[in-house]
Amino acid sequence: MDIRHGLPDLGASYHDAIRAELESTIDSSPPVLSSMLRYHMGWEDENGCICEGASGKLIRPTLCLLSCRAVGGDTSQVMPAAAATELVHNFSLIHDDIVDGSDERHHRPAMWRLWGEPLAINAGDAMFSLAYLALLRLRERGIAHDRVYMAVEMLSKACLQLCEGQHLDIEYESRLDVTVEEYLGMAAKKTAALLAVSSSLGAYLGNADRSVVNSFRLFGSELGMAFQIRDDIMGIWGSEESTGKTADDIPQKKKTLPVVYGLQHSADSQRERLLGLYSRDAIEWADIDEVKMILEGVRARDYAENLAEKHNHGALAQLEASGLDSSAREPLLELADFLLRRAF
């Protein structure tokens, strides 16, 4: 789905420039790798034929550029950093598909299904390397060397958090006693850390002072939590809302926030039933309605929606704390509202 279908106008206006920067970076890699990476990005099919209209959401680079613009920076200078955040995100997706055994991404075979796990892992590593080559392109855009160095450090620390979050996510797959607090801690690392660095990089490279950069980091972190919780809700109830997102988290036994909350707060008999279902090798489609009924009985959806709103309000509070005037903050406010209420 093209993010321009619904994204606030200012964010959508960056779409083509971001894509051009991504293509330039990916096409600088050896052809045997770039063809696989272009397939993963949705630009080509497995035979190298161009896919018209295919595009990712580009949320992270858009957030980076809007943050730069909000502090008065030059977004054309910061474009390589914006691309780097998207490359890191896609590196994680390539590896996630392998870890999760996901056969499809965006209704097409996942990379590993076409080329096998070893080559897909290798391609994911290449995507990660390209992210740092993209950051080094900041020097060509007039960004001072010391700021490029700091940008590398900022993204590297976020990547470590992402890897820690992925470690916890994998570890929690074999546990049925994961608490809400543990789950949220994992999400803060696996999802929110990259949105936090996307916004803070944009502000930093836009020459904002330290306190403003920190406010943007916290803004991105809170926004990332709201984003993940919204994703968890759609993963269970998305089809009921006609969002177009396949609500397959239950049959895949994903222990997302509503499920973790349900396991922690359901009555004894219902909890035992949930434990029984999630202890199976697979949850049958016939049992999905029962799982939903138990979750709705403890108001797991209400809890998740309220928590997403709370983090969204936290994000807006951090923007206000930055001290920027309302006109500078407005595009980011629109993006935050769009992400919380998105239908994909």
C-alpha positions as CSV (number, residue, x, y, z in Angstrom):
1,M,0.0,0.0,0.0
2,D,1.4,3.4,-0.9
3,I,1.6,5.6,2.1
4,R,0.5,8.6,0.1
5,H,-3.0,7.1,0.4
6,G,-3.8,8.9,3.7
7,L,-0.5,10.3,4.9
8,P,-0.7,14.0,5.7
9,D,0.2,16.1,2.7
10,L,3.6,17.3,3.9
11,G,4.8,13.9,4.7
12,A,3.6,12.5,1.4
13,S,5.5,15.2,-0.4
14,Y,8.8,13.6,0.7
15,H,7.9,10.2,-0.6
16,D,9.6,10.4,-4.1
17,A,12.8,11.9,-2.7
18,I,13.1,9.2,0.0
19,R,12.5,6.5,-2.6
20,A,15.2,8.0,-4.9
21,E,17.7,8.1,-2.1
22,L,16.9,4.5,-1.2
23,E,17.2,3.3,-4.8
24,S,20.5,5.1,-5.2
25,T,21.9,3.5,-2.0
26,I,20.7,0.0,-2.8
27,D,21.7,0.2,-6.4
28,S,25.3,0.9,-5.3
29,S,25.5,-2.6,-4.0
30,P,26.7,-5.6,-6.1
31,P,23.9,-6.6,-8.6
32,V,23.5,-10.0,-7.1
33,L,22.5,-8.3,-3.8
34,S,20.7,-5.3,-5.2
35,S,18.2,-7.5,-7.1
36,M,17.2,-9.3,-4.0
37,L,16.9,-6.1,-2.0
38,R,14.9,-4.4,-4.7
39,Y,12.5,-7.4,-4.6
40,H,12.2,-7.0,-0.8
41,M,11.4,-3.3,-1.2
42,G,8.6,-4.1,-3.6
43,W,10.2,-2.4,-6.6
44,E,10.7,-5.5,-8.7
45,D,9.4,-9.0,-8.9
46,E,11.6,-12.1,-8.5
47,N,12.5,-11.9,-12.2
48,G,13.7,-8.3,-12.0
49,C,10.6,-6.8,-13.7
50,I,9.5,-3.4,-12.4
51,C,6.5,-3.4,-10.1
52,E,4.5,-0.2,-10.8
53,G,3.1,1.6,-7.8
54,A,4.7,-0.6,-5.2
55,S,6.0,1.3,-2.2
56,G,6.5,0.9,1.5
57,K,5.1,3.1,4.2
58,L,8.3,5.0,4.7
59,I,7.2,6.1,8.2
60,R,10.6,6.3,9.8
61,P,12.3,8.4,7.1
62,T,9.3,10.7,6.9
63,L,9.5,11.1,10.7
64,C,13.2,12.0,10.3
65,L,12.5,14.6,7.7
66,L,9.5,16.2,9.4
67,S,11.6,16.4,12.6
68,C,14.4,18.1,10.7
69,R,12.0,20.6,9.1
70,A,10.3,21.3,12.4
71,V,13.6,22.6,13.9
72,G,14.4,24.7,10.8
73,G,16.8,22.3,9.2
74,D,17.5,21.5,5.6
75,T,15.7,18.3,4.7
76,S,17.8,17.8,1.5
77,Q,20.9,17.6,3.7
78,V,19.4,15.0,6.0
79,M,17.9,12.7,3.3
80,P,20.7,10.1,3.6
81,A,20.0,9.7,7.3
82,A,16.3,9.4,6.6
83,A,17.1,6.6,4.1
84,A,19.4,4.9,6.7
85,T,16.5,4.5,9.1
86,E,14.4,2.8,6.5
87,L,17.2,0.5,5.5
88,V,17.7,-0.6,9.1
89,H,14.0,-1.2,9.4
90,N,14.0,-3.4,6.3
91,F,17.1,-5.3,7.5
92,S,15.1,-6.2,10.6
93,L,12.1,-7.2,8.5
94,I,14.2,-9.6,6.3
95,H,15.5,-11.3,9.4
96,D,12.2,-11.2,11.2
97,D,10.6,-13.2,8.3
98,I,13.2,-15.9,8.7
99,V,12.9,-16.0,12.5
100,D,9.1,-16.1,12.4
101,G,9.0,-18.5,9.4
102,S,6.7,-16.0,7.7
103,D,6.0,-17.2,4.1
104,E,4.7,-13.8,2.8
105,R,5.3,-10.1,3.2
106,H,2.9,-7.7,1.5
107,H,1.1,-10.6,-0.2
108,R,4.3,-11.8,-2.0
109,P,6.7,-14.6,-1.0
110,A,9.1,-13.5,1.6
111,M,12.7,-13.2,0.4
112,W,13.8,-16.4,2.2
113,R,11.1,-18.4,0.5
114,L,12.5,-17.6,-2.9
115,W,16.2,-17.6,-2.3
116,G,16.5,-19.7,0.9
117,E,17.5,-18.7,4.4
118,P,21.3,-18.4,4.0
119,L,21.1,-16.0,1.1
120,A,18.3,-14.0,2.7
121,I,20.3,-13.6,5.9
122,N,23.2,-12.4,3.8
123,A,21.0,-10.0,1.9
124,G,19.7,-8.7,5.2
125,D,23.2,-8.1,6.4
126,A,23.9,-6.2,3.2
127,M,20.9,-4.0,3.9
128,F,22.3,-3.2,7.3
129,S,25.7,-2.3,5.9
130,L,24.0,0.0,3.3
131,A,22.4,1.9,6.1
132,Y,25.8,3.0,7.4
133,L,27.0,3.8,3.9
134,A,23.9,6.0,3.6
135,L,24.9,7.8,6.8
136,L,28.3,8.5,5.4
137,R,26.7,10.3,2.5
138,L,25.8,13.0,4.9
139,R,29.3,14.4,4.4
140,E,28.5,14.9,0.7
141,R,25.5,17.0,1.8
142,G,27.6,19.4,3.8
143,I,27.0,17.8,7.3
144,A,30.1,18.3,9.5
145,H,32.2,15.3,10.2
146,D,31.6,15.4,14.0
147,R,27.8,15.4,13.4
148,V,28.1,12.4,11.0
149,Y,30.1,10.6,13.7
150,M,27.4,11.3,16.3
151,A,24.7,10.2,13.8
152,V,26.5,6.9,13.4
153,E,26.6,6.5,17.2
154,M,22.9,7.4,17.6
155,L,21.8,4.8,15.0
156,S,24.2,2.2,16.3
157,K,22.7,2.4,19.8
158,A,19.2,2.2,18.4
159,C,20.2,-0.9,16.5
160,L,21.5,-2.5,19.7
161,Q,18.2,-1.8,21.4
162,L,16.4,-3.2,18.4
163,C,18.4,-6.4,18.6
164,E,17.8,-6.7,22.4
165,G,14.1,-6.3,21.7
166,Q,14.2,-9.0,19.1
167,H,16.0,-11.2,21.6
168,L,13.3,-10.7,24.2
169,D,10.6,-11.2,21.6
170,I,12.0,-14.6,20.6
171,E,12.5,-15.5,24.3
172,Y,8.9,-14.7,25.1
173,E,7.6,-16.9,22.4
174,S,8.3,-20.0,24.6
175,R,6.7,-18.4,27.7
176,L,3.1,-18.1,28.8
177,D,3.8,-16.0,31.9
178,V,5.0,-12.8,30.1
179,T,3.7,-9.8,32.0
180,V,2.3,-6.6,30.4
181,E,5.3,-4.8,31.8
182,E,7.8,-7.2,30.2
183,Y,6.0,-7.0,26.9
184,L,6.0,-3.2,26.9
185,G,9.7,-3.2,27.7
186,M,10.3,-5.4,24.8
187,A,8.2,-3.2,22.5
188,A,10.1,-0.1,23.6
189,K,13.3,-1.7,22.3
190,K,12.1,-3.6,19.2
191,T,9.8,-1.0,17.8
192,A,10.0,2.4,19.6
193,A,13.8,2.7,19.6
194,L,14.0,3.1,15.8
195,L,11.2,5.7,15.7
196,A,12.9,7.5,18.6
197,V,16.2,7.7,16.7
198,S,14.4,8.7,13.5
199,S,13.0,11.8,15.1
200,S,16.1,12.6,17.2
201,L,18.4,12.2,14.2
202,G,16.2,14.6,12.2
203,A,16.3,17.2,15.0
204,Y,20.0,16.7,15.6
205,L,21.1,17.0,12.0
206,G,18.8,20.0,11.7
207,N,21.0,21.7,14.3
208,A,18.6,21.7,17.2
209,D,20.0,22.1,20.7
210,R,20.5,19.1,23.0
211,S,17.2,19.6,25.0
212,V,15.2,19.8,21.8
213,V,16.9,16.7,20.4
214,N,16.0,14.9,23.6
215,S,12.4,16.0,23.4
216,F,12.2,14.6,19.9
217,R,13.8,11.4,21.0
218,L,11.1,11.0,23.7
219,F,8.4,12.0,21.2
220,G,9.5,9.3,18.8
221,S,9.7,6.7,21.6
222,E,6.1,7.5,22.7
223,L,4.9,7.5,19.2
224,G,6.6,4.1,18.6
225,M,4.7,2.6,21.5
226,A,1.4,3.9,20.3
227,F,2.3,2.6,16.8
228,Q,3.1,-0.9,18.1
229,I,0.0,-1.1,20.2
230,R,-2.2,0.0,17.3
231,D,-0.5,-2.8,15.2
232,D,-1.3,-5.3,18.0
233,I,-5.0,-4.3,17.9
234,M,-5.2,-4.6,14.1
235,G,-3.5,-8.0,14.2
236,I,-6.5,-9.4,16.1
237,W,-9.4,-7.2,15.2
238,G,-8.3,-5.6,11.9
239,S,-10.6,-7.6,9.6
240,E,-13.6,-6.5,11.7
241,E,-12.7,-2.9,10.9
242,S,-12.2,-3.6,7.2
243,T,-8.7,-2.2,7.4
244,G,-7.2,-4.5,4.8
245,K,-4.7,-5.8,7.3
246,T,-4.9,-9.6,7.7
247,A,-5.8,-10.3,11.3
248,D,-3.8,-13.4,11.8
249,D,-2.0,-12.9,15.1
250,I,-4.2,-15.4,16.9
251,P,-3.7,-18.4,14.5
252,Q,0.0,-17.6,14.5
253,K,-0.1,-17.6,18.4
254,K,1.6,-14.2,18.6
255,K,1.6,-13.0,22.2
256,T,0.9,-9.4,21.5
257,L,-0.3,-6.9,24.1
258,P,-4.1,-7.9,24.1
259,V,-3.1,-11.6,24.5
260,V,-0.6,-10.9,27.3
261,Y,-3.1,-8.7,29.0
262,G,-5.8,-11.4,28.7
263,L,-3.5,-14.1,30.1
264,Q,-2.7,-11.9,33.0
265,H,-6.2,-10.7,33.8
266,S,-8.7,-13.3,32.8
267,A,-10.6,-15.4,35.3
268,D,-9.2,-18.8,36.3
269,S,-11.3,-20.9,33.9
270,Q,-10.8,-18.5,31.0
271,R,-7.1,-18.2,31.7
272,E,-6.8,-22.0,31.7
273,R,-8.5,-22.1,28.4
274,L,-6.3,-19.5,26.9
275,L,-3.2,-21.3,28.3
276,G,-4.5,-24.5,26.7
277,L,-5.0,-22.9,23.3
278,Y,-1.6,-21.1,23.3
279,S,0.1,-24.3,24.4
280,R,-0.9,-26.1,21.2
281,D,1.3,-26.3,18.2
282,A,-1.2,-24.2,16.4
283,I,-4.5,-22.5,17.1
284,E,-7.2,-23.6,14.7
285,W,-9.3,-21.0,12.9
286,A,-12.4,-22.5,14.6
287,D,-11.0,-21.4,18.0
288,I,-10.3,-17.8,17.0
289,D,-13.7,-16.5,18.0
290,E,-13.3,-18.1,21.4
291,V,-10.0,-16.4,22.0
292,K,-11.5,-13.1,20.9
293,M,-14.4,-13.6,23.3
294,I,-12.1,-14.2,26.2
295,L,-10.0,-11.2,25.4
296,E,-13.1,-9.0,25.0
297,G,-14.5,-10.4,28.3
298,V,-11.5,-8.8,30.1
299,R,-11.7,-5.7,28.0
300,A,-8.2,-6.4,26.5
301,R,-9.0,-4.3,23.4
302,D,-10.2,-1.4,25.5
303,Y,-7.0,-1.6,27.6
304,A,-4.8,-1.6,24.5
305,E,-6.7,1.3,22.8
306,N,-6.5,3.4,26.0
307,L,-2.8,2.7,26.4
308,A,-2.2,3.6,22.7
309,E,-4.0,6.9,23.3
310,K,-1.9,7.5,26.5
311,H,1.3,7.1,24.6
312,N,0.0,9.3,21.8
313,H,-0.7,12.0,24.4
314,G,2.8,11.5,25.8
315,A,4.2,12.0,22.4
316,L,2.3,15.3,21.9
317,A,3.5,16.4,25.4
318,Q,7.1,15.9,24.4
319,L,6.6,17.9,21.2
320,E,5.1,20.8,23.3
321,A,8.0,20.5,25.7
322,S,10.4,21.1,22.8
323,G,9.4,24.7,22.9
324,L,8.8,24.9,19.2
325,D,5.9,27.1,18.0
326,S,2.6,25.4,17.0
327,S,3.2,25.9,13.2
328,A,6.5,24.0,13.4
329,R,4.9,21.2,15.4
330,E,1.7,20.8,13.3
331,P,3.0,18.4,10.6
332,L,4.3,16.1,13.3
333,L,1.0,16.3,15.2
334,E,-0.8,15.3,12.0
335,L,1.6,12.3,11.5
336,A,1.1,11.2,15.1
337,D,-2.7,11.3,14.7
338,F,-2.5,9.4,11.3
339,L,-0.3,6.6,12.8
340,L,-2.6,6.1,15.8
341,R,-5.7,5.9,13.6
342,R,-4.2,4.3,10.5
343,A,-6.0,1.5,8.7
344,F,-2.9,-0.6,7.6
